[in-house]
Amino acid sequence: MKLVKHIANLGYGSRKQVQWLFREGRVTDAGGEVLYADDTVGHDAIRIDGEPLDPPPGLVLMLHKPAGYTCSTKDQGRLVYDLLPPRFRGRSPLLSTVGRLDRDTSGLLLMTDDGALLHRIVSPKSRLDKVYDAQLAQDLRGDEAAAFASGGLMLESEDRPLLPAELEVLGPRQARLTLHEGRYHQVRRMFAAVGNHVQALHRRAVGGLRLGDLEEGRWRPLDAADLQQLFGDAR
């Protein structure tokens, strides 16, 4: 792929704008030598204004999403894309969220421009568990764990029971829930089904991948070892 197209696909501008970067001498190699549009150079050796290029296509990243941000490119208000370099919105292929966390839910959010990988992660066949911590409006009664583990809990407006899920009590109004499927607003609807209300929700893990010490609002690219960890705990 020509350098102009490659750099434009990373969101640095239109092809015309990237051509101007070359003309202004702002595209160099790692040693500071000016590059030209018809040069043949590997991705890792290219610099723009002295800075390495953003990750190449095939990017997978983990974001610690704060509450109050929406997983959308078009909605009003604060968007998860606002937490990333502005160029990332202009990448081709498009950088998409892997599933969604609602606006009021915080925690681990995956994003990728790899469509095949996205579908693999969200596919029920991958059986990637999701772990959530919930802060509740009322004290737990004590029978919620059995209800969630029964495999017979029905959500409102659905005709298929939920798969068994594990509940760990962390406090009178705090619980950790491990899901083995993903339905719309599932955690909130599960607690509503047993007469409670989720006040705050945080996703701490997907598959074998944990947030670790990644600070709220920060992100990092995932490497092959991270992806192995993501799928490693899938049954």
N, C-alpha and C positions, 0 to 999 in steps of 0.2 A: 504494500500500500504506500502511496506517495506520502511524503512527510506532511504536506499541506492538509490532505484529507485526514490523516491520522490525528493531527493536532486539533483540527476542527471538530472531529468526532468526540474528542475529549472535552469539548465545551469551551475552548479558548476563543471562539468567535466563528464567524462565517469563513468560508474559504478565502474570500476577498480580504477579510480582516487578518487572517493568519498570514496571507501573502505579504501584507504590510509589516507584520512582525519580522519576517525574513528580510524585507528591504531595509528595515531600520536596524538590522544587526542584533536584534534581541534574542534570536534563536542561536544557541551555541552548543558545543559539546562540553563534556565534563571538564576539559582543560581550558575552556574559555575561547576556543577557536570558533569563529562565526560559521554557521552552517548555511547551506543554500537549499532551496526547495527540491532540487534534484539529487541531493546527497543521499547515500544509503547508510543509515545509522540506526542502531538498535534503540529501542524505547528508553532503556535505562541510561543511555549516554546523552540524552537530549536535555538541555536546560533552556528555560525561558526566563529572561531577566535573572539568570544565575540560579534559578530554582529548578529542582527536578520536576518532571512531568507528573501529573496526577496518575494514579494507577491505571493500567491499560484496560481495555474491554475484558470482561470476565471478572469485574470487580464484585466482591461480596464484602459487605461491611456490617458491623454491629454497632448500633446506636443505643445509648442509654436515654430513652425518650422521657422527657419530663411530662407531667400532667399539664394539660392546657394546650397541647400541640396536636394538630390533626394530621392523619396519614393521607394527605391529598396534595395534588399540585394546583388545585383550582379553588378550594374553599376559601372563605373569608377568615381573617384572623391568623393566628400563628400556625405555621406548617412545619412538619419535620424537616423539610428541605431548607428552612431558614437556619437550621443548625449545621448545615454542610456548606462547603465552599460554593459560592454562587454559580460557578462554572458547572457544577454537577447537574443542574437542571437542564443544561444544554447538551448533555452527553448523548451520543448515539452509538449503540442502542440505549434506550431510555433506562434510567436507574429507577427501579420500582420497589415499593415496600413488599415484603414477603408476608402476605396476609395484612391484617390491620390491628392496631390497638386503638380503642376509641379515645376520644379527646381527653377524657378524665382518667385514663389508665396510663401509668408510667412503666418503665422497665425496658426489657430487652426487645429490641426491634431489629430484624434483619432486613437488609436492602441489597439488591443485586441487579445487574444488567444482563445476567445470564438466564434467559427464559427457561431453558431446560432444567437448570438447577432450581429455579423458583418453583416450578411444577413438582419437582421431586420432593422438595421440602414440605409443600402444602399437601401432597398426596396422602390420603389415608393409608396407603400401602407402606409408607415410610414409618408410620406409627411413632412419630416423634412426640414424646410427652411434653406438656407445657405445665410449668409450675408457677402458681400465683400466690401472693400473700394478700389477704383481704382484711381490711379494717371494717368492722360491722357496726350497725347502728344500735343493735340490741345484744344482750348477752346470749351466748350459745345455750341451747336448751339441753344438749347432751345426746340427742338422737340423730343429729345431722350426719355424723360419720356413717352410721348404719344405712341411712336413707341414700346417701351418695354412693355407697359401695354396693347397693342392692342390685344395680342393673335394671331397676324397674321404675326409676324416677322419670316422670313425664314433664316436659316443659309446656307451658301454655301455648296453644295454637300448633302443637306438633303431634304427630301420630306414631312416633317411634321413640321408645325409651332410650335414655342415655346409657352409654357404656359405664360400667363401674368406675368410680373415681375415689381417690384416697384423700381423706381429710385429716390434717394434723392440727390439733388445738395448740395455739401459741399463747393464748390468754383468754380472759372472759369474752372479749370481743375481737379477738385476732385469730386467724386461721390460715393455714397453708394448704392449698388444694392442688392436687396433681391430676391433670386431665389426660385422657388417651384419645381424644378426638377434639375437633374444633367446630363449635356451632356459634351462631351469632350471639354475642353478648352472653356466652354460656355461663360464666361464673356468676354474674349478676342475676341471671335468670334462675340459676340453681338455688341461690340463697333466697330469692323471692319466693320460690316454690316451697320453702320450708319456713316462710313467714318472717324473713329478715331482710335487711337492706344493706348493700355494700356502699360504704362511704368513701373508701379509697381502695384502689386496686393496683398491684405492682406485679409485673411478670419478671421472675427472677431467673428462669431457665427455659430453654427449648432444646429438646433432646439432651445430649450430653454437654451442651454449651451453657456456661454461666456468665453472668455479667462480671463477676470478679470485682476488681477495684476500679472499673471504668466509672468515672464521675458522671453525674447527671448532666445531660446536654452534650456530652462528648461522644466521639465515635472512633473506631479504628477498623482498618481493613483486616479481613480474615485471610489466613494462609492455609496451605494444605493440611497442616496439623490441626488447625481449628476446625476445618470441615470434617476431618476424621473424628474429632471429638464430638462434633454436632451429631453425626450419624452413629457414633460408636455405641451409644446407650440404647439405640432403637432395637426393639426385640424382633 
